[in-house]
């Protein structure tokens, strides 16, 4: 169980570190939403599929919200 948590945290850190340019607001929202959704899925004790699904849904919602915020600034 601990190894899975460490692997998820490491993967998230490598994903963020792999960005070669500043992220847009939508991209930041997708990363934050995906991390939040995955974390909630893990804390709730869901199966692997439920955790991945929660991360994907959280990422999509985060991207949409971040893009909307970016469009309101312009």
Long-range contacts (C-beta under 8 A, 24 or more apart in sequence): 5-42, 8-38, 8-42, 24-66, 24-67, 24-70, 25-66, 25-67, 25-69, 25-70, 25-73, 26-63, 26-64, 26-66, 26-67, 26-70, 27-63, 27-66, 28-66, 29-62, 29-63, 29-64, 29-65, 29-66, 29-67, 29-69, 30-59, 30-60, 30-62, 30-63, 30-66, 31-59, 31-62, 32-62, 33-58, 33-59, 33-60, 33-61, 33-62, 33-63, 33-65, 34-58, 34-59, 34-62, 36-62, 37-61
